Amino acid sequence: MKKNICFPFIGDSFGGSHKSSIIIIKELKRIGFNPIVIIHKRGILEEILRQDNIEYRYYPLNRFVGTSKSKIKNFWNICHNFFFITRILKKNKIDCVHTNDMRMHLSWILPSVFFRKRFIWHQRTILPSSLLVKLLIRIPKKIICISKFVKDSFPKLYHSRIKVIYNPIETIVNRKYEKEDNQFKKKNKIIKIGVFANLQSIKQPSILIQIARKLKTLNKDFQICIFGNDKENLKEELIKNLKKNYITKNVEFFGFKYPIEKWIKIMDIVLATSLADGFGRTIIESMNLKVPVIASNSGGHAEIISHLDNGILVKAQDHNEFVESIMKIIKDKSFKKKLVNEAYKYSQNFLADKITKKVIKEYE
C-alpha cells in the first residue's frame, strides 16, 4: 500500500525550501509514494504547483502558530488549528507529515503527534531562539537539517535526533536551457554575473554596489544580474546608490523567475554573497550547469565548496576578494575549466534520487 506523505505549506511565498520540497515530492511520486500537498493560502506557490503539474489540496487557514509574539494569541492559534488540522489528517488518511517551514512546524506538530502520525521536522534555516520553538522542538523524534551549519544552531541535546540531508537538485536538466534565446545572447563580450537571492539584508545586496564600482574602475564591460523578490524594500535605496556611482547600466534587477535554471545557464559567473545561508541551493544548481561559483565563506557555503577546487570562497564582506576572484576566472581559462568540471562531478551527489532515498529512510 502506498504511504500517504503530507507536505503542508502556507502558499503565500516561494523560495529555495519550496523548490527543494517540490523536487522531493516529484521523486516520491515517481517511485511509488503518494505525496499529498496541502496549501492554506492562495498565492505564488499554487501557480508553481500548477506549472509543475503537481496536484494539491486547498484548506484555507489564516492563523498560524508562531506568527505572533503574544503567548495568548499563539495558544489560541494552537487550539484553533488543532481541530482543523486533525480533520485534514483523518480525511486524507495521512501516514506521515513532512513540514518545511517554521509556521508549519509549529502549527502541525501537535495534532500530528497526538494522532500518532510520523512527523518530520525539516529545518532549513538557523533555529530561532523563541520560547515557543524551544518548547515544541522537544517533540519530534526525527529532525532533518539541510547542513551541519543549521544543525549546530540546535542545542546539543537534540543532535542525536538530527540527520543532515542536503538539498536536492533536478535529476534532468532540460536541454532547452542550452538554446535559450534572449537579450544576453547579443552581448557575448559582456561579463554576465548572476546573483540569485531575494533582496534581504542577510544576502548583502549592498556589497554588489561595491563590486560593480570596482569592476567599473578596471574598465570591464560587465552586467550584474540580480534575481529575486524585494522582501525588505531595499531596491529603491540600491537604485539610488547605483545612480550615485554611475553604474545603473551595469546592474539590473530581474525579479522572481521560475524555473531559474535557464537564467543560471547563461551567466559567466554566479555570486553567492549571503552571510548565513543554511545551504545555498543555487550554488549546487550552478555547479550542475557548469557555471563557476564565487561564494562568501559563511553559513553552509563552506560545506559544499572546496576552495579553488569546485568553487571559490572569499571573506564574506570583502568586495575586493570577490572582484579578484571574478578576474581570476575571466583571465585564467584553464582554471575556469578545471573549476566547472570538478563542480559538475560534485553536483552529482545532490541529484533528486540520491537525496530522496535518504529522506525516505527518515520516513521509515
C-alpha positions as CSV (number, residue, x, y, z in Angstrom):
1,M,0.0,0.0,0.0
2,K,1.3,3.5,-0.9
3,K,2.3,5.7,2.0
4,N,0.5,9.0,2.2
5,I,3.1,11.6,2.9
6,C,1.7,15.1,3.7
7,F,3.5,18.2,2.7
8,P,1.7,21.3,4.2
9,F,2.6,24.8,3.0
10,I,1.1,28.2,3.7
11,G,1.3,29.1,-0.1
12,D,1.9,32.8,0.1
13,S,5.6,32.7,-0.8
14,F,8.2,30.7,-2.8
15,G,11.9,30.1,-2.1
16,G,14.6,27.6,-2.1
17,S,12.9,25.5,0.6
18,H,9.8,25.2,-1.6
19,K,11.8,24.2,-4.7
20,S,13.7,21.5,-2.7
21,S,10.4,20.2,-1.4
22,I,8.9,20.1,-4.9
23,I,11.8,18.1,-6.2
24,I,11.4,15.6,-3.4
25,I,7.6,15.4,-4.0
26,K,8.2,14.7,-7.7
27,E,10.7,11.9,-6.9
28,L,8.5,10.3,-4.2
29,K,5.6,10.1,-6.7
30,R,7.9,8.6,-9.3
31,I,9.0,5.8,-7.1
32,G,5.5,4.9,-5.8
33,F,4.8,7.0,-2.7
34,N,1.6,9.2,-2.5
35,P,2.7,12.7,-1.6
36,I,-0.3,14.9,-0.6
37,V,0.4,18.6,-0.9
38,I,-1.7,20.9,1.2
39,I,-1.8,24.7,0.8
40,H,-3.5,27.1,3.2
41,K,-3.4,30.3,1.2
42,R,-3.8,31.2,-2.5
43,G,-0.6,32.6,-3.9
44,I,2.6,32.1,-5.9
45,L,3.1,28.5,-4.7
46,E,-0.2,27.5,-6.2
47,E,0.8,28.9,-9.5
48,I,4.1,27.0,-9.5
49,L,2.5,23.7,-8.4
50,R,0.1,24.0,-11.4
51,Q,3.0,24.8,-13.7
52,D,4.8,21.7,-12.5
53,N,1.7,19.6,-12.8
54,I,1.7,18.8,-9.1
55,E,-1.7,18.0,-7.5
56,Y,-2.5,19.9,-4.3
57,R,-5.4,20.3,-1.9
58,Y,-6.6,23.7,-0.6
59,Y,-7.6,24.0,3.0
60,P,-7.9,27.8,3.8
61,L,-6.3,28.8,7.1
62,N,-5.4,32.3,8.2
63,R,-4.0,31.7,11.7
64,F,-0.6,30.2,12.1
65,V,1.3,29.3,15.3
66,G,4.4,31.4,15.7
67,T,3.4,34.5,13.7
68,S,2.7,36.5,16.9
69,K,4.9,37.3,19.9
70,S,1.8,37.1,22.1
71,K,1.6,33.9,24.2
72,I,-2.2,34.3,24.3
73,K,-2.5,34.5,20.6
74,N,-0.2,31.6,20.0
75,F,-2.1,29.5,22.5
76,W,-5.4,30.4,20.8
77,N,-3.9,29.6,17.3
78,I,-2.7,26.2,18.6
79,C,-6.3,25.4,19.9
80,H,-7.9,26.7,16.7
81,N,-5.6,24.9,14.3
82,F,-5.6,21.6,16.3
83,F,-9.1,20.6,15.4
84,F,-8.8,22.0,11.8
85,I,-5.6,20.0,11.1
86,T,-6.9,16.8,12.7
87,R,-9.8,16.8,10.2
88,I,-7.3,17.1,7.4
89,L,-5.2,14.2,8.8
90,K,-8.3,12.0,9.1
91,K,-9.9,12.9,5.7
92,N,-6.7,12.3,3.8
93,K,-5.6,9.2,5.7
94,I,-2.1,10.7,6.3
95,D,0.7,8.3,7.4
96,C,3.5,10.9,7.7
97,V,3.7,14.7,8.0
98,H,6.7,16.4,6.5
99,T,6.9,20.1,7.3
100,N,9.4,22.6,5.7
101,D,8.6,26.0,7.2
102,M,8.6,27.2,10.8
103,R,5.0,28.3,10.8
104,M,4.0,24.8,9.5
105,H,6.3,23.1,12.0
106,L,4.6,24.9,14.9
107,S,1.1,24.6,13.5
108,W,1.1,20.9,12.5
109,I,3.3,19.2,15.1
110,L,0.8,18.9,18.0
111,P,-2.2,17.4,16.0
112,S,0.2,15.1,14.0
113,V,1.9,13.7,17.1
114,F,-1.4,13.5,19.1
115,F,-2.9,11.2,16.4
116,R,0.4,9.2,16.2
117,K,1.4,10.3,12.7
118,R,5.1,10.2,12.0
119,F,6.3,13.7,11.9
120,I,9.4,15.0,10.1
121,W,10.6,18.5,11.1
122,H,12.8,19.7,8.2
123,Q,14.8,22.7,9.4
124,R,16.1,24.9,6.5
125,T,17.3,27.9,8.5
126,I,19.1,28.6,11.8
127,L,16.8,27.6,14.6
128,P,15.1,30.7,16.1
129,S,15.5,31.3,19.8
130,S,11.8,31.9,20.7
131,L,10.4,30.2,23.8
132,L,7.6,28.5,21.7
133,V,10.2,27.0,19.4
134,K,12.3,25.8,22.3
135,L,9.2,24.1,23.8
136,L,7.9,22.4,20.6
137,I,11.3,21.3,19.2
138,R,11.4,18.8,22.1
139,I,8.5,16.8,20.5
140,P,9.7,15.5,17.1
141,K,11.7,12.2,17.1
142,K,13.0,13.0,13.6
143,I,14.6,16.3,12.5
144,I,16.3,16.9,9.2
145,C,18.7,19.7,8.8
146,I,19.9,20.9,5.4
147,S,23.5,21.4,6.6
148,K,25.8,21.0,9.6
149,F,25.7,24.8,9.9
150,V,21.9,24.5,10.6
151,K,22.4,21.5,12.9
152,D,24.8,23.4,15.0
153,S,22.2,26.0,15.7
154,F,20.3,23.4,17.8
155,P,21.2,22.6,21.4
156,K,23.5,19.5,21.5
157,L,20.7,17.8,23.5
158,Y,18.8,17.3,20.2
159,H,21.8,16.3,17.9
160,S,21.1,12.5,18.2
161,R,17.7,13.1,16.6
162,I,19.1,15.1,13.7
163,K,20.0,13.8,10.3
164,V,21.9,16.2,7.9
165,I,20.5,15.8,4.4
166,Y,21.5,18.4,1.8
167,N,19.0,19.9,-0.6
168,P,18.4,18.1,-3.9
169,I,18.6,19.4,-7.5
170,E,16.7,18.3,-10.5
171,T,17.8,15.0,-11.9
172,I,17.4,16.1,-15.6
173,V,18.3,19.5,-16.9
174,N,16.1,20.4,-19.8
175,R,18.1,20.8,-22.9
176,K,16.2,23.9,-23.9
177,Y,18.3,25.9,-21.4
178,E,21.3,25.3,-23.8
179,K,19.3,27.0,-26.6
180,E,17.8,29.8,-24.6
181,D,17.5,32.9,-26.8
182,N,17.3,36.3,-25.0
183,Q,19.0,39.6,-24.8
184,F,22.2,38.1,-23.3
185,K,23.0,36.2,-26.4
186,K,23.5,39.5,-28.2
187,K,26.0,40.6,-25.6
188,N,28.7,37.9,-25.8
189,K,31.5,40.2,-24.8
190,I,29.8,41.4,-21.7
191,I,30.7,39.5,-18.5
192,K,27.4,38.3,-17.1
193,I,27.5,37.9,-13.3
194,G,24.4,36.3,-11.8
195,V,23.1,36.8,-8.2
196,F,20.2,34.5,-7.3
197,A,18.8,35.7,-4.0
198,N,15.9,37.7,-2.6
199,L,16.8,41.2,-1.7
200,Q,17.3,40.9,2.1
201,S,20.0,42.3,4.4
202,I,21.3,38.9,5.2
203,K,22.1,38.4,1.5
204,Q,24.3,41.6,1.4
205,P,22.9,43.2,-1.7
206,S,24.8,46.4,-0.9
207,I,28.2,44.6,-1.5
208,L,27.1,44.2,-5.1
209,I,27.3,48.0,-5.5
210,Q,30.9,47.9,-4.2
211,I,31.8,45.0,-6.6
212,A,30.2,46.9,-9.6
213,R,32.1,50.1,-8.7
214,K,35.4,48.2,-8.5
215,L,34.8,46.4,-11.8
216,K,34.0,49.7,-13.4
217,T,37.4,51.2,-12.4
218,L,39.0,48.2,-14.1
219,N,37.3,49.2,-17.3
220,K,35.5,45.9,-17.6
221,D,32.3,45.5,-19.7
222,F,30.0,43.7,-17.3
223,Q,26.5,43.3,-16.1
224,I,25.4,42.1,-12.6
225,C,22.0,40.4,-12.9
226,I,20.0,40.2,-9.7
227,F,17.2,37.7,-9.5
228,G,14.7,37.5,-6.6
229,N,12.0,39.3,-4.8
230,D,12.5,42.6,-2.8
231,K,11.5,41.2,0.6
232,E,12.7,44.1,2.7
233,N,12.1,47.0,0.4
234,L,15.8,47.5,-0.4
235,K,15.6,48.0,-4.1
236,E,14.8,51.8,-4.0
237,E,17.9,52.5,-1.9
238,L,20.1,50.3,-4.1
239,I,19.0,52.1,-7.2
240,K,19.9,55.4,-5.6
241,N,23.4,54.1,-4.9
242,L,23.7,52.8,-8.5
243,K,22.8,56.3,-9.8
244,K,25.2,58.0,-7.4
245,N,28.1,55.8,-8.6
246,Y,27.1,56.0,-12.3
247,I,26.7,52.2,-12.6
248,T,22.9,51.9,-13.4
249,K,23.7,50.3,-16.7
250,N,25.9,47.7,-15.1
251,V,23.4,46.3,-12.5
252,E,19.9,45.1,-13.5
253,F,17.0,43.7,-11.4
254,F,15.1,40.9,-12.9
255,G,12.8,40.0,-10.1
256,F,11.4,36.5,-9.4
257,K,11.9,33.9,-12.3
258,Y,10.8,30.3,-12.4
259,P,12.3,28.0,-13.5
260,I,15.6,29.7,-12.7
261,E,18.0,27.2,-14.4
262,K,17.8,28.7,-17.8
263,W,18.9,32.0,-16.3
264,I,21.8,30.5,-14.4
265,K,23.0,28.7,-17.5
266,I,23.6,31.9,-19.5
267,M,25.7,33.5,-16.7
268,D,29.5,33.6,-16.9
269,I,29.9,33.6,-13.1
270,V,27.5,33.2,-10.2
271,L,28.0,35.1,-6.9
272,A,26.6,33.9,-3.5
273,T,27.0,36.8,-1.0
274,S,24.8,35.7,1.9
275,L,26.1,35.9,5.4
276,A,24.2,32.9,6.8
277,D,22.6,30.7,4.2
278,G,21.6,27.3,5.6
279,F,22.8,25.7,2.4
280,G,22.8,27.7,-0.9
281,R,21.0,25.6,-3.4
282,T,21.8,27.9,-6.4
283,I,25.4,27.1,-5.8
284,I,24.8,23.4,-6.5
285,E,22.5,24.3,-9.4
286,S,25.2,26.4,-10.9
287,M,27.8,23.6,-10.4
288,N,25.4,21.3,-12.2
289,L,25.1,23.7,-15.1
290,K,28.9,24.2,-15.3
291,V,28.8,27.9,-14.2
292,P,31.7,28.9,-11.9
293,V,30.7,30.0,-8.4
294,I,32.2,32.6,-6.0
295,A,30.7,32.5,-2.5
296,S,31.1,34.1,0.8
297,N,32.8,31.9,3.3
298,S,29.9,31.8,5.7
299,G,26.8,29.7,6.6
300,G,26.6,26.4,4.8
301,H,28.6,27.5,1.8
302,A,31.9,26.1,3.2
303,E,30.3,22.7,3.4
304,I,29.6,22.5,-0.3
305,I,32.5,24.5,-1.8
306,S,36.1,23.2,-1.7
307,H,38.1,26.4,-2.2
308,L,39.8,26.6,-5.6
309,D,38.7,23.0,-6.4
310,N,34.9,23.2,-7.2
311,G,34.4,26.9,-6.5
312,I,35.9,29.9,-4.7
313,L,35.3,31.0,-1.2
314,V,36.0,34.6,-0.1
315,K,35.7,36.7,3.0
316,A,32.0,37.4,3.4
317,Q,32.2,41.2,3.5
318,D,35.3,41.8,1.3
319,H,34.2,43.1,-2.1
320,N,37.9,43.2,-3.2
321,E,38.2,39.5,-2.8
322,F,35.0,39.0,-4.9
323,V,36.4,41.2,-7.6
324,E,39.8,39.4,-7.6
325,S,38.1,36.1,-7.9
326,I,36.0,37.3,-10.8
327,M,39.1,38.5,-12.6
328,K,40.9,35.2,-11.9
329,I,38.0,33.2,-13.6
330,I,37.9,35.6,-16.5
331,K,41.6,35.6,-17.2
332,D,42.6,32.0,-16.4
333,K,40.6,29.8,-18.9
334,S,42.3,26.6,-17.8
335,F,41.5,27.3,-14.1
336,K,37.9,28.0,-15.0
337,K,37.6,24.8,-17.0
338,K,39.0,22.7,-14.1
339,L,36.7,24.5,-11.6
340,V,33.5,23.8,-13.5
341,N,34.4,20.2,-14.3
342,E,35.1,19.4,-10.7
343,A,32.0,21.3,-9.6
344,Y,29.8,19.3,-12.1
345,K,31.2,16.0,-10.8
346,Y,30.5,17.1,-7.2
347,S,26.9,18.2,-8.1
348,Q,26.0,14.6,-8.9
349,N,25.9,13.9,-5.2
350,F,22.8,16.1,-4.9
351,L,20.6,14.6,-7.6
352,A,17.0,14.1,-6.6
353,D,17.0,10.3,-6.5
354,K,20.1,10.1,-4.2
355,I,18.8,12.8,-1.7
356,T,15.2,11.4,-1.7
357,K,16.5,7.9,-0.7
358,K,18.0,9.5,2.4
359,V,14.7,11.2,3.2
360,I,12.7,8.0,2.8
361,K,14.9,6.4,5.5
362,E,13.7,9.0,7.9
363,Y,10.1,8.1,7.0
364,E,10.7,4.5,7.8
